[in-house]
Amino acid sequence: MSQSKQSKHRHISFTAHYTGYIWYQMGISHEAFATSKGKALVQFAHPFESMAEKFIGGSMRSTLKTRHTLLDDHLKLLIKQYPNLQILEIAAGLSPRGWWFRSHYPEIDYRELDLPDMATTKQSALNKIDPESPKVLSADLFTDDFKTAFDEFDPTRPLVIISEGLINYFNQDLLKQLLNSIVRFGQPFQTLHYLTDLYPEPVQHKLANLIWSSSKLLKYASRSAFTFHFKDPLEVQHFFKLSGFTEVEVIQPQLYFEKKNQNMDTDQHLGDLVWMIHAIK
């Protein structure tokens, strides 16, 4: 991708350094994915994160652990269901997921994709761990180049697309374009799943206005359209189905982690800061 054709979404990539270092601090990553830029961002954000955890009840770093656990748990279930599973992680950043799953499930085919600069950074980190690591793919998700990533896989085997901390950075038109592309390019595959996460509108939170204000800071820093799109799970399901998926499950952490809440209404926003989505074509 030439300098003149650089993606307008490339500024989001700085967040990958932050999340990469947080995962390293949590003990679920490898030091190769912990960059000096990430360390500086984490140190800068620490007092704000601590304040959010004290007064809001959660922060960006606390939701990172929640969403990462939910996505990993559901990916493990899919691997158990499909031992010959293929996985494409889009906007992979400095996530340890690909490295971890390739290490623990060597029979799967796990590839990662990001914009050129981040793909190069990720490749360098992976090669420090294992010089035989598969090539990190590079494409803009909003161009036809995205299709080339699907061409890397066997359409006779099930395919899972996975993304983390991505879709809130796009407005609804771009989000629909992304979902349409996943469905369209995944059409040759008999089985296609999409695992992702999103931050819903904080309508059930007493400090909703503060959370909205914080999101505007992230929007400015990432030079993106970062926003909250959905107020309840039914809106998510409707949007994903309009985009081409046939089955859509919204997993709210309270229902997943706290069994005592199993009788709660799953169609209502229960107040969690982050949700996980499992969509099937």
C-alpha atoms as a printed R data frame, in Angstrom:
    type eleno elety resid chain resno       x       y      z
1   ATOM     1    CA   MET     A     1   0.000   0.000  0.000
2   ATOM     2    CA   SER     A     2   1.676   3.226 -1.172
3   ATOM     3    CA   GLN     A     3   1.970   6.348  0.957
4   ATOM     4    CA   SER     A     4  -0.700   8.031 -1.178
5   ATOM     5    CA   LYS     A     5  -3.075   5.142 -0.613
6   ATOM     6    CA   GLN     A     6  -2.607   4.802  3.121
7   ATOM     7    CA   SER     A     7  -5.768   3.835  4.959
8   ATOM     8    CA   LYS     A     8  -7.587   6.685  6.664
9   ATOM     9    CA   HIS     A     9  -8.120   4.265  9.568
10  ATOM    10    CA   ARG     A    10  -4.381   3.800 10.223
11  ATOM    11    CA   HIS     A    11  -4.434   6.145 13.255
12  ATOM    12    CA   ILE     A    12  -6.424   3.547 15.214
13  ATOM    13    CA   SER     A    13  -3.284   1.385 15.286
14  ATOM    14    CA   PHE     A    14  -1.738   3.274 18.208
15  ATOM    15    CA   THR     A    15  -4.312   1.624 20.480
16  ATOM    16    CA   ALA     A    16  -2.771  -1.752 19.609
17  ATOM    17    CA   HIS     A    17   0.378  -0.771 21.512
18  ATOM    18    CA   TYR     A    18  -1.696   0.087 24.578
19  ATOM    19    CA   THR     A    19  -3.749  -3.115 24.538
20  ATOM    20    CA   GLY     A    20  -0.672  -5.189 23.751
21  ATOM    21    CA   TYR     A    21   1.074  -3.923 26.870
22  ATOM    22    CA   ILE     A    22  -2.014  -4.349 29.058
23  ATOM    23    CA   TRP     A    23  -2.256  -8.013 28.025
24  ATOM    24    CA   TYR     A    24   1.441  -8.426 28.817
25  ATOM    25    CA   GLN     A    25   0.865  -6.907 32.281
26  ATOM    26    CA   MET     A    26  -2.008  -9.340 32.804
27  ATOM    27    CA   GLY     A    27   0.312 -12.265 32.156
28  ATOM    28    CA   ILE     A    28  -1.578 -13.527 29.106
29  ATOM    29    CA   SER     A    29   0.861 -12.321 26.460
30  ATOM    30    CA   HIS     A    30   4.506 -12.575 25.414
31  ATOM    31    CA   GLU     A    31   7.100  -9.882 26.038
32  ATOM    32    CA   ALA     A    32   7.648  -9.641 22.279
33  ATOM    33    CA   PHE     A    33   4.247  -7.942 21.990
34  ATOM    34    CA   ALA     A    34   5.022  -5.392 24.744
35  ATOM    35    CA   THR     A    35   6.407  -2.269 23.066
36  ATOM    36    CA   SER     A    36   7.987   0.826 24.581
37  ATOM    37    CA   LYS     A    37   5.171   2.881 23.049
38  ATOM    38    CA   GLY     A    38   2.653   0.611 24.744
39  ATOM    39    CA   LYS     A    39   4.400   0.964 28.092
40  ATOM    40    CA   ALA     A    40   4.372   4.759 27.816
41  ATOM    41    CA   LEU     A    41   0.665   4.805 26.939
42  ATOM    42    CA   VAL     A    42  -0.188   2.499 29.845
43  ATOM    43    CA   GLN     A    43   1.789   4.624 32.303
44  ATOM    44    CA   PHE     A    44   0.093   7.775 31.024
45  ATOM    45    CA   ALA     A    45  -3.398   6.251 31.247
46  ATOM    46    CA   HIS     A    46  -2.926   4.544 34.625
47  ATOM    47    CA   PRO     A    47  -4.282   7.348 36.871
48  ATOM    48    CA   PHE     A    48  -7.304   7.838 34.604
49  ATOM    49    CA   GLU     A    49  -7.968   4.093 34.474
50  ATOM    50    CA   SER     A    50  -7.718   3.842 38.267
51  ATOM    51    CA   MET     A    51 -10.144   6.725 38.685
52  ATOM    52    CA   ALA     A    52 -12.608   5.119 36.250
53  ATOM    53    CA   GLU     A    53 -12.445   1.806 38.105
54  ATOM    54    CA   LYS     A    54 -13.126   3.581 41.394
55  ATOM    55    CA   PHE     A    55 -15.993   5.820 40.300
56  ATOM    56    CA   ILE     A    56 -17.460   4.144 37.198
57  ATOM    57    CA   GLY     A    57 -16.887   0.529 38.185
58  ATOM    58    CA   GLY     A    58 -14.835  -0.318 35.128
59  ATOM    59    CA   SER     A    59 -12.196   1.005 32.756
60  ATOM    60    CA   MET     A    60 -10.710   0.323 29.367
61  ATOM    61    CA   ARG     A    61  -8.198  -2.108 30.865
62  ATOM    62    CA   SER     A    62 -10.848  -3.969 32.874
63  ATOM    63    CA   THR     A    63 -13.031  -4.398 29.791
64  ATOM    64    CA   LEU     A    64  -9.979  -5.669 27.891
65  ATOM    65    CA   LYS     A    65  -9.762  -8.664 30.199
66  ATOM    66    CA   THR     A    66 -13.510  -9.302 29.969
67  ATOM    67    CA   ARG     A    67 -13.743  -9.199 26.193
68  ATOM    68    CA   HIS     A    68 -10.500 -11.134 25.701
69  ATOM    69    CA   THR     A    69 -11.728 -13.930 27.983
70  ATOM    70    CA   LEU     A    70 -15.134 -14.100 26.287
71  ATOM    71    CA   LEU     A    71 -13.636 -14.267 22.808
72  ATOM    72    CA   ASP     A    72 -11.043 -16.876 23.788
73  ATOM    73    CA   ASP     A    73 -13.633 -19.054 25.529
74  ATOM    74    CA   HIS     A    74 -15.929 -19.047 22.509
75  ATOM    75    CA   LEU     A    75 -13.058 -19.683 20.108
76  ATOM    76    CA   LYS     A    76 -12.037 -22.716 22.178
77  ATOM    77    CA   LEU     A    77 -15.609 -24.027 21.932
78  ATOM    78    CA   LEU     A    78 -15.552 -23.648 18.154
79  ATOM    79    CA   ILE     A    79 -12.228 -25.487 17.929
80  ATOM    80    CA   LYS     A    80 -13.750 -28.297 19.971
81  ATOM    81    CA   GLN     A    81 -16.709 -28.344 17.578
82  ATOM    82    CA   TYR     A    82 -14.546 -28.078 14.433
83  ATOM    83    CA   PRO     A    83 -11.092 -29.652 14.971
84  ATOM    84    CA   ASN     A    84 -10.039 -28.538 11.455
85  ATOM    85    CA   LEU     A    85 -11.033 -24.928 12.069
86  ATOM    86    CA   GLN     A    86  -9.486 -22.036 10.155
87  ATOM    87    CA   ILE     A    87  -9.202 -18.625 11.818
88  ATOM    88    CA   LEU     A    88  -8.611 -15.144 10.447
89  ATOM    89    CA   GLU     A    89  -8.075 -12.437 13.051
90  ATOM    90    CA   ILE     A    90  -8.634  -9.021 11.483
91  ATOM    91    CA   ALA     A    91  -7.078  -5.851 12.894
92  ATOM    92    CA   ALA     A    92  -4.993  -8.244 14.987
93  ATOM    93    CA   GLY     A    93  -2.663  -5.556 16.301
94  ATOM    94    CA   LEU     A    94  -0.388  -6.851 19.055
95  ATOM    95    CA   SER     A    95  -2.884  -9.377 20.364
96  ATOM    96    CA   PRO     A    96  -1.274 -12.591 21.679
97  ATOM    97    CA   ARG     A    97  -4.263 -14.654 20.530
98  ATOM    98    CA   GLY     A    98  -2.777 -16.004 17.303
99  ATOM    99    CA   TRP     A    99   0.508 -16.966 18.967
100 ATOM   100    CA   TRP     A   100  -1.289 -18.601 21.921
101 ATOM   101    CA   PHE     A   101  -3.774 -20.600 19.869
102 ATOM   102    CA   ARG     A   102  -1.166 -21.789 17.367
103 ATOM   103    CA   SER     A   103   0.939 -22.974 20.329
104 ATOM   104    CA   HIS     A   104  -1.916 -24.822 22.034
105 ATOM   105    CA   TYR     A   105  -3.824 -26.018 18.953
106 ATOM   106    CA   PRO     A   106  -1.183 -26.769 16.290
107 ATOM   107    CA   GLU     A   107  -3.752 -28.505 14.072
108 ATOM   108    CA   ILE     A   108  -5.651 -25.282 13.316
109 ATOM   109    CA   ASP     A   109  -4.792 -22.745 10.632
110 ATOM   110    CA   TYR     A   110  -4.632 -19.339 12.321
111 ATOM   111    CA   ARG     A   111  -3.734 -16.233 10.294
112 ATOM   112    CA   GLU     A   112  -3.630 -12.587 11.300
113 ATOM   113    CA   LEU     A   113  -4.325  -9.434  9.289
114 ATOM   114    CA   ASP     A   114  -3.745  -5.728  9.801
115 ATOM   115    CA   LEU     A   115  -2.770  -2.569  7.961
116 ATOM   116    CA   PRO     A   116   0.775  -2.590  6.481
117 ATOM   117    CA   ASP     A   117   2.704  -0.811  9.250
118 ATOM   118    CA   MET     A   118   1.104  -2.791 12.059
119 ATOM   119    CA   ALA     A   119   1.410  -6.029 10.073
120 ATOM   120    CA   THR     A   120   5.162  -5.396  9.800
121 ATOM   121    CA   THR     A   121   5.415  -4.668 13.531
122 ATOM   122    CA   LYS     A   122   3.460  -7.828 14.377
123 ATOM   123    CA   GLN     A   123   5.539  -9.957 12.010
124 ATOM   124    CA   SER     A   124   8.735  -8.743 13.640
125 ATOM   125    CA   ALA     A   125   7.381  -9.608 17.097
126 ATOM   126    CA   LEU     A   126   6.221 -13.059 15.997
127 ATOM   127    CA   ASN     A   127   9.564 -13.824 14.360
128 ATOM   128    CA   LYS     A   128  11.338 -13.119 17.656
129 ATOM   129    CA   ILE     A   129   9.269 -15.904 19.204
130 ATOM   130    CA   ASP     A   130   9.302 -18.287 16.248
131 ATOM   131    CA   PRO     A   131  11.094 -17.549 12.952
132 ATOM   132    CA   GLU     A   132   8.688 -19.987 11.283
133 ATOM   133    CA   SER     A   133   5.600 -17.968 12.236
134 ATOM   134    CA   PRO     A   134   3.099 -17.620  9.373
135 ATOM   135    CA   LYS     A   135   3.118 -14.389  7.405
136 ATOM   136    CA   VAL     A   136   0.902 -11.655  8.808
137 ATOM   137    CA   LEU     A   137  -1.502 -10.641  6.051
138 ATOM   138    CA   SER     A   138  -1.978  -7.004  5.107
139 ATOM   139    CA   ALA     A   139  -5.093  -5.311  3.725
140 ATOM   140    CA   ASP     A   140  -7.492  -2.440  4.271
141 ATOM   141    CA   LEU     A   141 -10.789  -3.925  5.448
142 ATOM   142    CA   PHE     A   142 -12.712  -1.413  3.334
143 ATOM   143    CA   THR     A   143 -11.156  -2.284 -0.019
144 ATOM   144    CA   ASP     A   144 -11.334  -5.327 -2.276
145 ATOM   145    CA   ASP     A   145  -7.869  -6.253 -0.967
146 ATOM   146    CA   PHE     A   146  -9.719  -7.703  2.022
147 ATOM   147    CA   LYS     A   147 -10.914 -10.562 -0.205
148 ATOM   148    CA   THR     A   148  -7.328 -11.751 -0.726
149 ATOM   149    CA   ALA     A   149  -7.210 -12.766  2.941
150 ATOM   150    CA   PHE     A   150 -10.127 -15.169  2.415
151 ATOM   151    CA   ASP     A   151  -8.299 -16.667 -0.565
152 ATOM   152    CA   GLU     A   152  -5.660 -17.966  1.860
153 ATOM   153    CA   PHE     A   153  -8.129 -20.510  3.285
154 ATOM   154    CA   ASP     A   154  -9.765 -23.770  2.197
155 ATOM   155    CA   PRO     A   155 -13.497 -23.167  1.543
156 ATOM   156    CA   THR     A   156 -14.277 -26.815  2.351
157 ATOM   157    CA   ARG     A   157 -13.235 -26.208  5.967
158 ATOM   158    CA   PRO     A   158 -15.046 -23.976  8.498
159 ATOM   159    CA   LEU     A   159 -13.751 -20.432  8.884
160 ATOM   160    CA   VAL     A   160 -13.949 -18.077 11.854
161 ATOM   161    CA   ILE     A   161 -13.334 -14.358 11.543
162 ATOM   162    CA   ILE     A   162 -12.428 -12.732 14.837
163 ATOM   163    CA   SER     A   163 -11.830  -9.120 15.823
164 ATOM   164    CA   GLU     A   164 -11.357  -7.418 19.152
165 ATOM   165    CA   GLY     A   165 -11.775  -3.778 20.091
166 ATOM   166    CA   LEU     A   166 -12.503  -2.805 16.498
167 ATOM   167    CA   ILE     A   167 -16.048  -2.061 15.456
168 ATOM   168    CA   ASN     A   168 -16.789   0.935 17.708
169 ATOM   169    CA   TYR     A   169 -14.183   2.885 15.739
170 ATOM   170    CA   PHE     A   170 -16.444   2.953 12.672
171 ATOM   171    CA   ASN     A   171 -19.740   4.698 12.039
172 ATOM   172    CA   GLN     A   172 -22.722   2.471 11.254
173 ATOM   173    CA   ASP     A   173 -22.342   2.816  7.486
174 ATOM   174    CA   LEU     A   174 -18.753   1.580  7.607
175 ATOM   175    CA   LEU     A   175 -19.655  -1.112 10.111
176 ATOM   176    CA   LYS     A   176 -22.354  -2.390  7.781
177 ATOM   177    CA   GLN     A   177 -19.852  -2.336  4.911
178 ATOM   178    CA   LEU     A   178 -17.426  -4.413  6.974
179 ATOM   179    CA   LEU     A   179 -20.087  -6.953  7.943
180 ATOM   180    CA   ASN     A   180 -21.324  -7.158  4.346
181 ATOM   181    CA   SER     A   181 -17.770  -7.811  3.168
182 ATOM   182    CA   ILE     A   182 -17.248 -10.598  5.704
183 ATOM   183    CA   VAL     A   183 -20.474 -12.266  4.574
184 ATOM   184    CA   ARG     A   184 -19.770 -11.741  0.865
185 ATOM   185    CA   PHE     A   185 -16.140 -12.856  0.881
186 ATOM   186    CA   GLY     A   186 -17.063 -15.742  3.185
187 ATOM   187    CA   GLN     A   187 -19.815 -16.959  0.863
188 ATOM   188    CA   PRO     A   188 -17.768 -19.875 -0.572
189 ATOM   189    CA   PHE     A   189 -17.316 -21.321  2.920
190 ATOM   190    CA   GLN     A   190 -19.946 -23.793  4.075
191 ATOM   191    CA   THR     A   191 -19.500 -22.624  7.663
192 ATOM   192    CA   LEU     A   192 -18.640 -19.045  8.604
193 ATOM   193    CA   HIS     A   193 -18.598 -17.590 12.124
194 ATOM   194    CA   TYR     A   194 -17.732 -14.074 13.277
195 ATOM   195    CA   LEU     A   195 -16.633 -13.443 16.863
196 ATOM   196    CA   THR     A   196 -16.286  -9.843 17.950
197 ATOM   197    CA   ASP     A   197 -17.004  -7.412 20.773
198 ATOM   198    CA   LEU     A   198 -18.584  -3.996 21.085
199 ATOM   199    CA   TYR     A   199 -19.191  -1.263 23.605
200 ATOM   200    CA   PRO     A   200 -22.952  -0.575 23.817
201 ATOM   201    CA   GLU     A   201 -24.431   2.777 24.731
202 ATOM   202    CA   PRO     A   202 -24.006   3.153 28.519
203 ATOM   203    CA   VAL     A   203 -27.725   3.805 28.951
204 ATOM   204    CA   GLN     A   204 -27.949   1.706 32.120
205 ATOM   205    CA   HIS     A   205 -25.049   3.418 33.859
206 ATOM   206    CA   LYS     A   206 -25.438   6.243 36.382
207 ATOM   207    CA   LEU     A   207 -22.317   7.915 34.989
208 ATOM   208    CA   ALA     A   208 -23.345   7.618 31.333
209 ATOM   209    CA   ASN     A   209 -22.472  11.248 30.584
210 ATOM   210    CA   LEU     A   210 -18.943  10.773 31.912
211 ATOM   211    CA   ILE     A   211 -18.492   7.629 29.815
212 ATOM   212    CA   TRP     A   212 -19.703   9.500 26.725
213 ATOM   213    CA   SER     A   213 -17.204  12.284 27.428
214 ATOM   214    CA   SER     A   214 -14.376   9.770 27.811
215 ATOM   215    CA   SER     A   215 -15.300   8.172 24.488
216 ATOM   216    CA   LYS     A   216 -14.959  11.557 22.772
217 ATOM   217    CA   LEU     A   217 -11.374  11.760 24.028
218 ATOM   218    CA   LEU     A   218 -10.630   8.354 22.490
219 ATOM   219    CA   LYS     A   219 -12.345   9.461 19.270
220 ATOM   220    CA   TYR     A   220 -10.066  12.491 19.110
221 ATOM   221    CA   ALA     A   221  -6.889  10.581 19.988
222 ATOM   222    CA   SER     A   222  -7.531   7.856 17.408
223 ATOM   223    CA   ARG     A   223  -8.805  10.294 14.755
224 ATOM   224    CA   SER     A   224 -11.692   7.912 14.215
225 ATOM   225    CA   ALA     A   225 -15.488   7.842 14.372
226 ATOM   226    CA   PHE     A   226 -15.440   6.055 17.742
227 ATOM   227    CA   THR     A   227 -18.944   5.902 19.166
228 ATOM   228    CA   PHE     A   228 -21.545   3.657 20.777
229 ATOM   229    CA   HIS     A   229 -24.030   2.194 18.288
230 ATOM   230    CA   PHE     A   230 -26.538   0.028 20.142
231 ATOM   231    CA   LYS     A   231 -28.782   0.380 23.197
232 ATOM   232    CA   ASP     A   232 -29.888  -3.239 23.609
233 ATOM   233    CA   PRO     A   233 -29.085  -6.735 22.257
234 ATOM   234    CA   LEU     A   234 -32.084  -6.727 19.901
235 ATOM   235    CA   GLU     A   235 -30.647  -3.738 18.034
236 ATOM   236    CA   VAL     A   236 -27.367  -5.606 17.592
237 ATOM   237    CA   GLN     A   237 -29.090  -8.729 16.311
238 ATOM   238    CA   HIS     A   238 -31.228  -6.735 13.884
239 ATOM   239    CA   PHE     A   239 -28.229  -4.831 12.507
240 ATOM   240    CA   PHE     A   240 -26.078  -7.930 12.008
241 ATOM   241    CA   LYS     A   241 -28.934  -9.820 10.340
242 ATOM   242    CA   LEU     A   242 -29.589  -6.913  7.964
243 ATOM   243    CA   SER     A   243 -25.894  -7.171  7.085
244 ATOM   244    CA   GLY     A   244 -26.239 -10.812  6.023
245 ATOM   245    CA   PHE     A   245 -25.795 -12.995  9.101
246 ATOM   246    CA   THR     A   246 -28.504 -15.549  9.878
247 ATOM   247    CA   GLU     A   247 -27.836 -16.184 13.583
248 ATOM   248    CA   VAL     A   248 -26.623 -13.588 16.069
249 ATOM   249    CA   GLU     A   249 -25.991 -14.109 19.782
250 ATOM   250    CA   VAL     A   250 -25.156 -11.252 22.139
251 ATOM   251    CA   ILE     A   251 -23.235 -12.372 25.226
252 ATOM   252    CA   GLN     A   252 -23.443 -10.035 28.214
253 ATOM   253    CA   PRO     A   253 -20.756 -10.630 30.876
254 ATOM   254    CA   GLN     A   254 -23.231 -10.612 33.768
255 ATOM   255    CA   LEU     A   255 -25.068 -13.546 32.244
256 ATOM   256    CA   TYR     A   256 -21.897 -15.362 31.227
257 ATOM   257    CA   PHE     A   257 -19.811 -15.045 34.377
258 ATOM   258    CA   GLU     A   258 -22.475 -14.754 37.094
259 ATOM   259    CA   LYS     A   259 -24.709 -17.812 36.964
260 ATOM   260    CA   LYS     A   260 -27.033 -16.299 39.560
261 ATOM   261    CA   ASN     A   261 -28.299 -13.925 36.882
262 ATOM   262    CA   GLN     A   262 -29.480 -16.617 34.464
263 ATOM   263    CA   ASN     A   263 -33.121 -15.569 34.977
264 ATOM   264    CA   MET     A   264 -32.470 -12.015 33.813
265 ATOM   265    CA   ASP     A   265 -33.959 -10.755 30.540
266 ATOM   266    CA   THR     A   266 -31.332 -11.403 27.861
267 ATOM   267    CA   ASP     A   267 -32.982  -8.885 25.518
268 ATOM   268    CA   GLN     A   268 -32.273  -6.007 27.897
269 ATOM   269    CA   HIS     A   269 -29.077  -4.020 28.403
270 ATOM   270    CA   LEU     A   270 -27.912  -5.289 31.807
271 ATOM   271    CA   GLY     A   271 -25.361  -2.528 32.353
272 ATOM   272    CA   ASP     A   272 -22.106  -4.170 31.229
273 ATOM   273    CA   LEU     A   273 -19.587  -1.873 29.541
274 ATOM   274    CA   VAL     A   274 -18.695  -4.426 26.845
275 ATOM   275    CA   TRP     A   275 -20.556  -7.246 25.049
276 ATOM   276    CA   MET     A   276 -19.394 -10.132 22.892
277 ATOM   277    CA   ILE     A   277 -21.078 -11.030 19.586
278 ATOM   278    CA   HIS     A   278 -21.200 -14.455 17.932
279 ATOM   279    CA   ALA     A   279 -22.645 -14.212 14.418
280 ATOM   280    CA   ILE     A   280 -23.112 -17.071 11.954
281 ATOM   281    CA   LYS     A   281 -23.692 -16.864  8.221
